[in-house]
């Protein structure tokens, strides 16, 4: 007798990554009757991004959106690109296909879910061991190769290190973050005129969406290894990202500019620097001196003007 599996799909309601893969999964399962999506679960709300709780937060969002529309950057160009593609939210997809939609905090954690597969794609939830035990299989989409590049910024670090290809991974979810056994590793060729890491998030999830059948097959066939932890590699945390360039003298101008191309900018003493230029007098690097010309895409003069105003506390330009 062939077992049938329910799927709990977890993602972020407004994430294009979650949206693209979910739509492809629904399309695939019209032919693959072995699986059925039972719930679509949103992690966005639980982290207090979805609902603004007070007037000040609403004002901040409006102001940042206004300046974002005026200032040109890789980051803003990408946001406009995504907006033009008009990806539906997970809640809209759930309504269209008559699938129950819920927030992560409401997911029933009290009873074991027999023959149930949890797929996390774009959701930022950290899974505890007790929750993982409730499901037959739990898998996660990761936007770089594991175990080599773990963590939130690993897509960009992978792009910096790999010359010709960018990778993504599906792995069993393990209590140790990004340490689960790898069931599928995919790759795409790097494109000459694309450097910004979020473009590769889009390219990778599009490629992964074409291989859903194979991914599900491997998730079942390697089930005995779902508790196995991988070794090696490095975990790139937000803290790591914000502290790389604390000692500028350790770096060359070329290295920093390459980092800016991929990440849109870099942190230096709490500021998010998006453009640098050579300078006769300025911050010392290995091969030259540089000056900061833009902070979070604002010309540096304008940035310091706003810094003197009360409105700076609302803008918080250095917080991305």
N, C-alpha and C positions, 0 to 999 in steps of 0.2 A: 504494500500500500504506500503510495507516494504521500509524504507529509506536505501539508500546506502551511505557509507562514504568514502571519500578520506582520505588517511593517509599521513601526512608530517612526515617523520622519521628523527629525529635530533640526531646526535652522533658525535664522534670524529673519523676521517678517519682511524687512525692507532690503535684505541682502540680495544682490543680483546672483551671487554664487548659489544661495539656497534656492532662489527662484528658477534658475536655469536647470539645475539638476532635478528639482522636483517635477518640473514639467516633462522632462525627458523620462523620468522614472514612471510617471503616470502613463505616458505613451507606450513605454516598453511593457508595462504590466497588462495592457489591453490584450497582448498576445501571450504573455507568460502568466498563466493562471495559477502558478504555484505560489504566488505572492499577492497580497492585497493590502493596500494602505488603510490602516485602521484610524490613526490619528495623525494630524499635522501639528507639531508642537513648536511654539515660539519661545526663544530665550531672550528676545529683545526687551520685552516688558519687565522681566525680572531684574534687569540691570539698570532700570530707571532712565533709559534713554527715550523710550517711546512716549511716555506721558510727562509733559512739563508740569512741575508741581507748583510753581508760583510765577508771578508776573515778571520778576527779574530774569528768570530763565527764558521766558518768552522774548523779552527784549534782547537778551544776548543773542538768541538764535536769529532774530530778525536783522540785527545789526551785522552779524557775521555773514549772513546770507547776502546782504546788500553789498558789502565790500568784496565779497567773493565774486560777485557778478561783474565788478569793475576791474579787478586785478587779474592779470594773465599769469598762469603758472601751469606746470604739468598736472598738478593736483586738480585744479579747477577745470582744466581742459578735459580731464578724464571724467569728472563729475558730469559735465555737459554731454559728453559722449554717452555715458550710461543713461542719462535722462532721455536723450534722443532715441535710445533703443526701446524705451518704455516697457521695462520688465514689470510684470504684475507682482504685487506683494503675495506672500504665501497665503494670507487670509483670503485674498481674492481668488486664488487658485483653489483653495479649499471649498469656497462657496460655489464656484463654477462646477466642481466635480462632486459636490455633495459629500465631502469628507469632513469629519468633525475636527474643528480647530480649537486649540487650547493653549494657555500659557504654561510654561514648564512647572511652575509651582503647583498647578492643579493636576499634574499627571499623577495618577494613582500609584503610590509607592508601597502599598500595603500587601498586595497579593502578587504571587509569582505569575509571570506571563508566559504560559506554555507555548512553545513553537512561535515565538515572537522575536522579530529581528529589529533592533534599533539602529537607525542610520542617522548619524550626525553629519551635516554638511553645511558649514558656514555658521553654525551655532557656537556661541562662546561659553557654553556651560562646562563646568568642571565636574566630572562624574565621580562620585564616591563608590567605594567597593560594594557597599550594601545595595546601591541602586543597580549596579552592573549585574549583580547576581540574579536579578529578577527576570532577565532576558536570556533567551537561548544564545543569541549572538549580538554583540554590539560593535559596530564598525564606524570609523571616522574618516572623512576626507581631509587630507593635509596638503597644503599647496607647495610643498617642496619634498625632496627625497629624505626619507627616514631610514635609519636613525641619524643620518649625517647632519641634517638641519632641522632641529625641533624649535618650537616657539612661535610667537606671533609675527615676528619680522623675518622669518626664515626664507620666505619667497625671495626677498631682496638679496639676502646673503648668498643664496644659491645662485642667483643671477650674476653676482659679482665673481663667484669662483668658477662657474661653469662657462666654458668658452662658446660652445656650439648649441647646447640643449638646455631646456628648463624642464624640471621634473615635478611630478605630483605623486601622492601615495594614498592608498586606502589601507587601513590597518585596524586590527582589533583594538578597541578602547581598553586601556590598562589604567589602574589607579595611579601609576607613575605616568605623568603627562607625556604624550608622544613616544611612549616606549612599547606600545603594543606590537605584536607580531605583524609584519607586513604581508598582506595578501595580494596586493596588486601595485605595481609601480609603472607609471606612464611617463612619456616624455614628448615634448614638442620642440621643434627647431626654433632657435632664437631668431628674431627678425631684425634686420639691419637698422631700420629707422625707429625701432621701439626699444626704449630703455626703462621707462617708469614701471615699477613693479606691479602696480595694479592692472596694467594692460595684460600682463602675463597671468594674473588671476582670472581674467576674462578668457584668455586663450586656453588656459589649462582646463577650466571647468567645462568649456565647450567640447574639448577633446574627451574628457572623462565621461560626459553625457552620452557619447557614442558607444561606450563600452560597458553599459550597465549590466547587460546579460552576463558578460564574462566576470564582472566584479561580484555579482550575486552568486554565481557558480563557485568562484574561489572562496567566497565567504563561508559557504556550506562545506566545501570539500576539505578545508583546512581547520574545521571546527575544533579538532582535538588540540590545536595550538593556541586557542584563544586566550589562555592564561599565561602564555609565555611572554617574557619581557625581552626586548632587544637590548644590546649593549653597544657602547661606542657613540660617536657623534657628539653634538653639542646642543644645548638648549639656549636659544636666544630670547631673553626676556625683554620687557619694556625697559627695565632698569639698565640692562646692557646697552640697548639702543641709545639711551639718553646720556651715556657716559663714555662712549667710544672716543670722542674727540676732546676729552678734558685736557689732555696734553697735546696741543697742536704741533709742538715742535717735533713730535714723533712721526709726523705725516708729511707727504708731499702734496703739492697743489693738485697734481693729476689724480691722486687717490681721492681727495676730497671732492673734486668735481665729478668724478665717476660715481661717488656715493650720492651726490646731489641728483645726478641724472636718474638714478634708480629709485631713490627714496623721496625725492622732491626737496630735500634739505637735510640739515643735521643739527643736533642740539649742541649748544656751547654755553655753558653757565646759565642754563635755564631758558635760553632763547633759541628759537627754531630758525636757523639761518638758511635762506634759500638762494643766496647768490654771493659770491666772493670775487674780488679782483686783486691783481697784483698791486703792490703799494711800496713806495719808498720808505714809508714809516708806517708800521702797523704790527699785526700779530706775526710772530716769527714761525715759519715752517722750516722743514729740512732744506728746501731749495730756494726759498724766497720769503718775502714778507707779503702779507695779504691784508686787505681791509674788507669788512662786511659791508655790502651794498644794499642788501634786502633782508628784512626780518619778517618771516611768515608772509612773504610776497609784498610787503609794504616797503617802499623806499625808506631807507633808514632815517632820513630827516623827518618824514611824516610820522614814522613810528614814535620817535622821541617827542614829537609835538603832542601826539595823543597820550603818551605816557604821563604827561604833566596834567592831563585833564582827568576829571573823575570818571569820564566815560571809559577810560582805559580799563577800569575794574570790571566793566561790563563786557568789553571786547575780548579781553584775555587772548590776545593774538598768538601768544606762545603756546596755547593749549590746543592741540590738534585732536 
